Amino acid sequence: MTSRLLAGAALAVTATAAAVTAWTLTRPALTDLPETVVIAPGVFTYRPAGTYRFYGKLVDAPLETPVAEHPLEIMKNQDSRAEYAACVTEGACQASTPPQSGGAGAALPQTEVNWYDATAYAAWFSRKTRQNWRLPDDREWQRAAAERFFEEEIVAEDEDDPAQRWLAAYARNVASRGDIAAEPQPLGTFGENSHGVADIAGNVWEWTTTCVANSDLTEEGLAPVRQQEYCGAHIAEGRHRAIIVDLVRNPKVGGCAAGLPADYVGFRLVRAR
């Protein structure tokens, strides 16, 4: 009887050790994880996305100063072609042009991915690392961008010529691009911001989870009344905001829902705690 118990215990220990060994072999090493930046809690500025109206006139959203109570951990770099290619190889991501696992192109940011591609990659990477990774929302992106978020002045719609407001916004967005490179550049080309986040507001815009919304402002200073939220297009952040239809991989050839299109669109993820 004693020998049977000892044998059973030995088998249980062996099975447990095997399971631990298997988990150890499949989990990613620390060096396999992307470098991240942790942004401390505190006050930051945020200008909400979407269309805002004040007594029926189009205006830009008012600037807010929320207080973040928790740290934000975000990838230092945008997802690269090499990283995305690994997801494609395992069949969890849709092949994109150009997926590249080696050579000089591997160090370029992954572009030509739509919102669903970026979301699929986040789900795959979460399974791969046994951690919770996701796209940032628009508020988190602005918090991470810090001084590299390009502010927009609040300009009321002209009753006599409403198109002037749109033209002024278009001109601001063109000016914000400056003399920017025409093609995607190797990771790190555009430097780091004050938080240490690299290439933010370079020439590759980044998908967020924020949908397009219409809101009304009140003179009493109350929270805006949400009228409608449309999630067939999401906000992509960069040198200016872009609203891109979710299925679009190349915003330069169509699919930008409003305003000046982004040059390229890619993504970086945040790690949820």
C-alpha atoms as a printed R data frame, in Angstrom:
    type eleno elety resid chain resno       x      y       z
1   ATOM     1    CA   MET     A     1   0.000  0.000   0.000
2   ATOM     2    CA   THR     A     2   2.763  2.375   0.977
3   ATOM     3    CA   SER     A     3   4.702  1.611  -2.183
4   ATOM     4    CA   ARG     A     4   1.621  2.349  -4.325
5   ATOM     5    CA   LEU     A     5   1.134  5.709  -2.600
6   ATOM     6    CA   LEU     A     6   4.771  6.574  -3.067
7   ATOM     7    CA   ALA     A     7   4.573  5.591  -6.718
8   ATOM     8    CA   GLY     A     8   1.445  7.706  -7.209
9   ATOM     9    CA   ALA     A     9   3.072 10.670  -5.505
10  ATOM    10    CA   ALA     A    10   6.141 10.270  -7.690
11  ATOM    11    CA   LEU     A    11   3.992 10.237 -10.827
12  ATOM    12    CA   ALA     A    12   2.150 13.378  -9.676
13  ATOM    13    CA   VAL     A    13   5.437 15.159  -9.008
14  ATOM    14    CA   THR     A    14   6.757 14.064 -12.406
15  ATOM    15    CA   ALA     A    15   3.602 15.310 -14.180
16  ATOM    16    CA   THR     A    16   3.752 18.652 -12.382
17  ATOM    17    CA   ALA     A    17   7.436 19.060 -13.223
18  ATOM    18    CA   ALA     A    18   6.708 18.245 -16.855
19  ATOM    19    CA   ALA     A    19   3.941 20.838 -16.984
20  ATOM    20    CA   VAL     A    20   6.192 23.465 -15.428
21  ATOM    21    CA   THR     A    21   8.972 22.585 -17.877
22  ATOM    22    CA   ALA     A    22   6.595 22.854 -20.837
23  ATOM    23    CA   TRP     A    23   5.355 26.248 -19.650
24  ATOM    24    CA   THR     A    24   8.934 27.437 -19.127
25  ATOM    25    CA   LEU     A    25   9.945 26.349 -22.614
26  ATOM    26    CA   THR     A    26   6.998 28.048 -24.332
27  ATOM    27    CA   ARG     A    27   6.845 31.298 -22.403
28  ATOM    28    CA   PRO     A    28   8.810 34.182 -23.974
29  ATOM    29    CA   ALA     A    29  12.120 35.191 -22.471
30  ATOM    30    CA   LEU     A    30  12.385 38.712 -21.157
31  ATOM    31    CA   THR     A    31  14.452 39.628 -24.202
32  ATOM    32    CA   ASP     A    32  11.544 38.567 -26.449
33  ATOM    33    CA   LEU     A    33   9.285 41.266 -25.051
34  ATOM    34    CA   PRO     A    34   9.261 44.729 -26.638
35  ATOM    35    CA   GLU     A    35  10.858 47.615 -24.825
36  ATOM    36    CA   THR     A    36   8.214 49.679 -23.092
37  ATOM    37    CA   VAL     A    37   7.923 53.091 -21.464
38  ATOM    38    CA   VAL     A    38   6.015 53.557 -18.220
39  ATOM    39    CA   ILE     A    39   4.345 56.961 -17.889
40  ATOM    40    CA   ALA     A    40   3.686 57.974 -14.302
41  ATOM    41    CA   PRO     A    41   0.260 59.072 -13.023
42  ATOM    42    CA   GLY     A    42  -0.460 62.778 -13.066
43  ATOM    43    CA   VAL     A    43  -2.096 65.642 -14.918
44  ATOM    44    CA   PHE     A    44  -1.978 65.722 -18.707
45  ATOM    45    CA   THR     A    45  -3.739 67.656 -21.456
46  ATOM    46    CA   TYR     A    46  -6.304 66.054 -23.708
47  ATOM    47    CA   ARG     A    47  -8.413 67.341 -26.570
48  ATOM    48    CA   PRO     A    48 -11.261 64.883 -27.240
49  ATOM    49    CA   ALA     A    49 -11.796 63.381 -30.663
50  ATOM    50    CA   GLY     A    50 -14.951 63.674 -32.711
51  ATOM    51    CA   THR     A    51 -17.257 66.354 -34.034
52  ATOM    52    CA   TYR     A    52 -18.421 68.995 -31.553
53  ATOM    53    CA   ARG     A    53 -21.171 71.552 -31.990
54  ATOM    54    CA   PHE     A    54 -21.972 74.620 -29.919
55  ATOM    55    CA   TYR     A    55 -25.508 75.869 -30.585
56  ATOM    56    CA   GLY     A    56 -25.408 74.077 -33.909
57  ATOM    57    CA   LYS     A    57 -22.037 75.479 -35.034
58  ATOM    58    CA   LEU     A    58 -19.043 73.241 -35.555
59  ATOM    59    CA   VAL     A    59 -16.189 73.909 -33.116
60  ATOM    60    CA   ASP     A    60 -13.059 72.068 -32.088
61  ATOM    61    CA   ALA     A    61 -13.309 70.107 -28.854
62  ATOM    62    CA   PRO     A    62 -12.364 72.004 -25.676
63  ATOM    63    CA   LEU     A    63  -8.997 71.217 -24.103
64  ATOM    64    CA   GLU     A    64  -9.237 69.121 -20.933
65  ATOM    65    CA   THR     A    65  -6.729 68.547 -18.122
66  ATOM    66    CA   PRO     A    66  -7.597 65.132 -16.658
67  ATOM    67    CA   VAL     A    67  -5.638 63.479 -13.857
68  ATOM    68    CA   ALA     A    68  -4.367 59.970 -14.614
69  ATOM    69    CA   GLU     A    69  -4.540 57.837 -11.471
70  ATOM    70    CA   HIS     A    70  -2.610 54.876 -12.850
71  ATOM    71    CA   PRO     A    71   0.648 54.468 -14.790
72  ATOM    72    CA   LEU     A    72   0.474 53.831 -18.521
73  ATOM    73    CA   GLU     A    73   2.842 51.273 -20.056
74  ATOM    74    CA   ILE     A    74   3.242 51.604 -23.813
75  ATOM    75    CA   MET     A    75   5.632 50.171 -26.386
76  ATOM    76    CA   LYS     A    76   8.586 52.455 -26.963
77  ATOM    77    CA   ASN     A    77   8.569 51.676 -30.680
78  ATOM    78    CA   GLN     A    78   5.883 51.025 -33.234
79  ATOM    79    CA   ASP     A    79   5.330 47.417 -34.194
80  ATOM    80    CA   SER     A    80   7.964 46.426 -36.762
81  ATOM    81    CA   ARG     A    81   7.645 44.437 -39.960
82  ATOM    82    CA   ALA     A    82   9.645 41.605 -38.395
83  ATOM    83    CA   GLU     A    83   7.308 41.425 -35.388
84  ATOM    84    CA   TYR     A    84   4.194 41.472 -37.534
85  ATOM    85    CA   ALA     A    85   5.662 38.839 -39.869
86  ATOM    86    CA   ALA     A    86   5.870 36.409 -36.923
87  ATOM    87    CA   CYS     A    87   2.114 36.743 -36.435
88  ATOM    88    CA   VAL     A    88   1.532 36.164 -40.162
89  ATOM    89    CA   THR     A    89   3.777 33.086 -40.098
90  ATOM    90    CA   GLU     A    90   1.688 31.550 -37.322
91  ATOM    91    CA   GLY     A    91  -1.512 32.228 -39.265
92  ATOM    92    CA   ALA     A    92  -2.960 34.635 -36.692
93  ATOM    93    CA   CYS     A    93  -2.566 37.798 -38.786
94  ATOM    94    CA   GLN     A    94  -3.527 38.728 -42.305
95  ATOM    95    CA   ALA     A    95  -0.580 39.011 -44.670
96  ATOM    96    CA   SER     A    96   0.152 42.626 -45.472
97  ATOM    97    CA   THR     A    97   2.386 44.427 -47.925
98  ATOM    98    CA   PRO     A    98   5.175 44.282 -47.119
99  ATOM    99    CA   PRO     A    99   5.525 41.628 -44.345
100 ATOM   100    CA   GLN     A   100   9.257 41.151 -43.822
101 ATOM   101    CA   SER     A   101  10.970 39.012 -41.205
102 ATOM   102    CA   GLY     A   102  14.561 39.671 -42.230
103 ATOM   103    CA   GLY     A   103  16.856 42.120 -43.985
104 ATOM   104    CA   ALA     A   104  16.952 45.896 -43.721
105 ATOM   105    CA   GLY     A   105  13.180 46.198 -44.070
106 ATOM   106    CA   ALA     A   106  12.588 44.213 -40.884
107 ATOM   107    CA   ALA     A   107  13.507 47.273 -38.792
108 ATOM   108    CA   LEU     A   108  10.886 49.446 -40.471
109 ATOM   109    CA   PRO     A   109   7.505 50.052 -38.836
110 ATOM   110    CA   GLN     A   110   4.745 47.773 -40.075
111 ATOM   111    CA   THR     A   111   2.388 49.746 -42.294
112 ATOM   112    CA   GLU     A   112  -0.535 48.843 -44.554
113 ATOM   113    CA   VAL     A   113  -2.462 47.259 -41.704
114 ATOM   114    CA   ASN     A   114  -6.101 48.053 -41.051
115 ATOM   115    CA   TRP     A   115  -7.792 48.321 -37.671
116 ATOM   116    CA   TYR     A   116  -8.740 44.648 -37.678
117 ATOM   117    CA   ASP     A   117  -5.152 43.615 -38.497
118 ATOM   118    CA   ALA     A   118  -3.800 45.628 -35.568
119 ATOM   119    CA   THR     A   119  -6.433 44.211 -33.217
120 ATOM   120    CA   ALA     A   120  -5.685 40.651 -34.367
121 ATOM   121    CA   TYR     A   121  -1.982 41.192 -33.711
122 ATOM   122    CA   ALA     A   122  -2.723 42.440 -30.172
123 ATOM   123    CA   ALA     A   123  -4.816 39.323 -29.471
124 ATOM   124    CA   TRP     A   124  -2.100 37.031 -30.859
125 ATOM   125    CA   PHE     A   125   0.675 38.791 -28.951
126 ATOM   126    CA   SER     A   126  -1.354 38.579 -25.733
127 ATOM   127    CA   ARG     A   127  -1.699 34.815 -26.170
128 ATOM   128    CA   LYS     A   128   1.967 34.496 -27.065
129 ATOM   129    CA   THR     A   129   3.232 36.372 -24.015
130 ATOM   130    CA   ARG     A   130   0.447 35.409 -21.568
131 ATOM   131    CA   GLN     A   131  -0.014 39.112 -20.931
132 ATOM   132    CA   ASN     A   132  -2.724 41.604 -21.821
133 ATOM   133    CA   TRP     A   133  -1.751 43.803 -24.764
134 ATOM   134    CA   ARG     A   134  -4.140 46.079 -26.667
135 ATOM   135    CA   LEU     A   135  -4.316 49.190 -28.800
136 ATOM   136    CA   PRO     A   136  -4.368 52.465 -26.834
137 ATOM   137    CA   ASP     A   137  -7.417 54.655 -26.868
138 ATOM   138    CA   ASP     A   138  -7.133 58.217 -28.119
139 ATOM   139    CA   ARG     A   139  -6.772 59.620 -24.598
140 ATOM   140    CA   GLU     A   140  -3.910 57.250 -23.778
141 ATOM   141    CA   TRP     A   141  -2.173 58.062 -27.049
142 ATOM   142    CA   GLN     A   142  -2.240 61.795 -26.331
143 ATOM   143    CA   ARG     A   143  -0.939 61.165 -22.834
144 ATOM   144    CA   ALA     A   144   1.971 59.190 -24.287
145 ATOM   145    CA   ALA     A   145   2.590 61.750 -27.052
146 ATOM   146    CA   ALA     A   146   3.014 64.646 -24.565
147 ATOM   147    CA   GLU     A   147   4.527 67.644 -26.390
148 ATOM   148    CA   ARG     A   148   4.334 65.850 -29.726
149 ATOM   149    CA   PHE     A   149   0.570 66.031 -29.818
150 ATOM   150    CA   PHE     A   150  -0.237 68.891 -32.167
151 ATOM   151    CA   GLU     A   151  -2.823 71.165 -30.590
152 ATOM   152    CA   GLU     A   152  -5.605 72.623 -32.651
153 ATOM   153    CA   GLU     A   153  -7.026 76.040 -32.000
154 ATOM   154    CA   ILE     A   154 -10.745 76.304 -31.334
155 ATOM   155    CA   VAL     A   155 -12.194 77.961 -34.387
156 ATOM   156    CA   ALA     A   156 -15.934 78.517 -34.621
157 ATOM   157    CA   GLU     A   157 -17.761 77.864 -37.852
158 ATOM   158    CA   ASP     A   158 -18.403 81.008 -39.900
159 ATOM   159    CA   GLU     A   159 -22.131 81.499 -40.443
160 ATOM   160    CA   ASP     A   160 -21.558 83.088 -43.842
161 ATOM   161    CA   ASP     A   161 -18.968 80.601 -45.074
162 ATOM   162    CA   PRO     A   162 -18.797 77.312 -43.087
163 ATOM   163    CA   ALA     A   163 -16.172 75.956 -45.501
164 ATOM   164    CA   GLN     A   164 -13.583 78.391 -44.119
165 ATOM   165    CA   ARG     A   165 -13.318 76.398 -40.904
166 ATOM   166    CA   TRP     A   166 -12.617 73.201 -42.818
167 ATOM   167    CA   LEU     A   167 -10.037 74.973 -44.997
168 ATOM   168    CA   ALA     A   168  -8.323 76.425 -41.921
169 ATOM   169    CA   ALA     A   169  -8.156 72.971 -40.285
170 ATOM   170    CA   TYR     A   170  -6.793 71.472 -43.493
171 ATOM   171    CA   ALA     A   171  -4.107 74.166 -43.676
172 ATOM   172    CA   ARG     A   172  -3.115 73.520 -40.033
173 ATOM   173    CA   ASN     A   173  -2.756 69.819 -40.710
174 ATOM   174    CA   VAL     A   174  -0.621 70.424 -43.788
175 ATOM   175    CA   ALA     A   175   1.595 72.819 -41.821
176 ATOM   176    CA   SER     A   176   1.992 70.303 -38.984
177 ATOM   177    CA   ARG     A   177   3.655 67.841 -41.351
178 ATOM   178    CA   GLY     A   178   6.504 70.201 -42.165
179 ATOM   179    CA   ASP     A   179   9.336 68.710 -44.207
180 ATOM   180    CA   ILE     A   180   8.667 65.119 -43.219
181 ATOM   181    CA   ALA     A   181  10.194 62.099 -44.963
182 ATOM   182    CA   ALA     A   182   8.046 60.606 -47.698
183 ATOM   183    CA   GLU     A   183   8.743 56.924 -46.949
184 ATOM   184    CA   PRO     A   184   8.683 54.888 -43.707
185 ATOM   185    CA   GLN     A   185  11.967 55.189 -41.869
186 ATOM   186    CA   PRO     A   186  13.838 52.740 -39.578
187 ATOM   187    CA   LEU     A   187  12.612 52.637 -36.000
188 ATOM   188    CA   GLY     A   188  14.081 55.489 -33.968
189 ATOM   189    CA   THR     A   189  14.538 57.885 -36.903
190 ATOM   190    CA   PHE     A   190  12.205 60.525 -35.465
191 ATOM   191    CA   GLY     A   191  13.747 60.451 -31.999
192 ATOM   192    CA   GLU     A   192  12.120 60.258 -28.579
193 ATOM   193    CA   ASN     A   193   9.719 62.591 -26.831
194 ATOM   194    CA   SER     A   194   9.939 63.726 -23.206
195 ATOM   195    CA   HIS     A   195   8.557 60.367 -22.010
196 ATOM   196    CA   GLY     A   196  11.078 58.386 -24.067
197 ATOM   197    CA   VAL     A   197   8.493 57.164 -26.588
198 ATOM   198    CA   ALA     A   198  10.124 56.866 -30.019
199 ATOM   199    CA   ASP     A   199   8.851 58.040 -33.401
200 ATOM   200    CA   ILE     A   200   5.539 59.262 -32.052
201 ATOM   201    CA   ALA     A   201   4.014 61.746 -34.524
202 ATOM   202    CA   GLY     A   202   6.493 60.722 -37.212
203 ATOM   203    CA   ASN     A   203   5.216 59.793 -40.658
204 ATOM   204    CA   VAL     A   204   3.383 56.635 -39.549
205 ATOM   205    CA   TRP     A   205   0.036 57.258 -37.868
206 ATOM   206    CA   GLU     A   206  -1.169 54.829 -35.190
207 ATOM   207    CA   TRP     A   207  -4.510 53.093 -34.753
208 ATOM   208    CA   THR     A   208  -6.479 53.660 -31.537
209 ATOM   209    CA   THR     A   209  -9.636 52.074 -30.129
210 ATOM   210    CA   THR     A   210 -11.535 55.384 -30.181
211 ATOM   211    CA   CYS     A   211 -14.565 55.526 -32.452
212 ATOM   212    CA   VAL     A   212 -15.861 58.592 -34.265
213 ATOM   213    CA   ALA     A   213 -18.481 60.484 -32.249
214 ATOM   214    CA   ASN     A   214 -20.702 63.555 -32.515
215 ATOM   215    CA   SER     A   215 -21.289 65.682 -29.404
216 ATOM   216    CA   ASP     A   216 -23.028 68.882 -28.305
217 ATOM   217    CA   LEU     A   217 -21.387 71.370 -25.959
218 ATOM   218    CA   THR     A   218 -23.343 73.335 -23.337
219 ATOM   219    CA   GLU     A   219 -22.606 76.817 -22.087
220 ATOM   220    CA   GLU     A   220 -23.024 75.653 -18.489
221 ATOM   221    CA   GLY     A   221 -19.756 73.752 -18.764
222 ATOM   222    CA   LEU     A   222 -21.383 70.371 -18.268
223 ATOM   223    CA   ALA     A   223 -20.072 67.222 -19.914
224 ATOM   224    CA   PRO     A   224 -20.896 67.031 -23.635
225 ATOM   225    CA   VAL     A   225 -24.065 65.226 -24.593
226 ATOM   226    CA   ARG     A   226 -23.087 62.261 -26.757
227 ATOM   227    CA   GLN     A   227 -25.297 62.178 -29.829
228 ATOM   228    CA   GLN     A   228 -23.931 59.350 -31.898
229 ATOM   229    CA   GLU     A   229 -20.934 57.027 -32.011
230 ATOM   230    CA   TYR     A   230 -19.876 55.355 -35.236
231 ATOM   231    CA   CYS     A   231 -17.396 52.487 -34.969
232 ATOM   232    CA   GLY     A   232 -16.976 51.704 -38.653
233 ATOM   233    CA   ALA     A   233 -14.057 54.149 -38.541
234 ATOM   234    CA   HIS     A   234 -11.519 54.809 -35.806
235 ATOM   235    CA   ILE     A   235  -9.151 57.592 -34.848
236 ATOM   236    CA   ALA     A   236  -5.557 57.209 -36.034
237 ATOM   237    CA   GLU     A   237  -3.180 59.571 -34.252
238 ATOM   238    CA   GLY     A   238  -0.017 61.140 -35.626
239 ATOM   239    CA   ARG     A   239   1.074 64.598 -36.693
240 ATOM   240    CA   HIS     A   240  -2.635 65.369 -36.808
241 ATOM   241    CA   ARG     A   241  -5.755 63.341 -36.193
242 ATOM   242    CA   ALA     A   242  -7.058 61.175 -39.000
243 ATOM   243    CA   ILE     A   243 -10.369 59.344 -39.125
244 ATOM   244    CA   ILE     A   244  -9.834 56.148 -41.119
245 ATOM   245    CA   VAL     A   245 -12.343 53.513 -42.163
246 ATOM   246    CA   ASP     A   246 -11.533 50.275 -40.309
247 ATOM   247    CA   LEU     A   247 -10.980 48.158 -43.444
248 ATOM   248    CA   VAL     A   248  -8.445 50.542 -44.999
249 ATOM   249    CA   ARG     A   249  -4.769 49.583 -45.055
250 ATOM   250    CA   ASN     A   250  -3.455 52.440 -47.186
251 ATOM   251    CA   PRO     A   251  -5.116 55.759 -46.262
252 ATOM   252    CA   LYS     A   252  -3.375 57.612 -49.093
253 ATOM   253    CA   VAL     A   253  -5.427 55.821 -51.728
254 ATOM   254    CA   GLY     A   254  -8.801 56.284 -50.084
255 ATOM   255    CA   GLY     A   255 -10.769 55.426 -47.010
256 ATOM   256    CA   CYS     A   256 -10.014 58.497 -44.904
257 ATOM   257    CA   ALA     A   257 -13.421 59.389 -43.502
258 ATOM   258    CA   ALA     A   258 -12.660 63.077 -42.945
259 ATOM   259    CA   GLY     A   259  -9.880 65.639 -43.295
260 ATOM   260    CA   LEU     A   260  -6.333 65.216 -44.563
261 ATOM   261    CA   PRO     A   261  -5.397 61.517 -44.872
262 ATOM   262    CA   ALA     A   262  -2.506 59.974 -42.976
263 ATOM   263    CA   ASP     A   263   0.689 59.142 -44.864
264 ATOM   264    CA   TYR     A   264   0.875 55.603 -43.473
265 ATOM   265    CA   VAL     A   265  -0.879 53.791 -40.653
266 ATOM   266    CA   GLY     A   266   0.632 51.302 -38.200
267 ATOM   267    CA   PHE     A   267   0.326 50.739 -34.464
268 ATOM   268    CA   ARG     A   268   1.938 50.273 -31.081
269 ATOM   269    CA   LEU     A   269   0.385 48.531 -28.079
270 ATOM   270    CA   VAL     A   270  -0.117 49.242 -24.401
271 ATOM   271    CA   ARG     A   271   0.275 46.585 -21.731
272 ATOM   272    CA   ALA     A   272  -2.727 46.440 -19.420
273 ATOM   273    CA   ARG     A   273  -2.256 45.538 -15.764
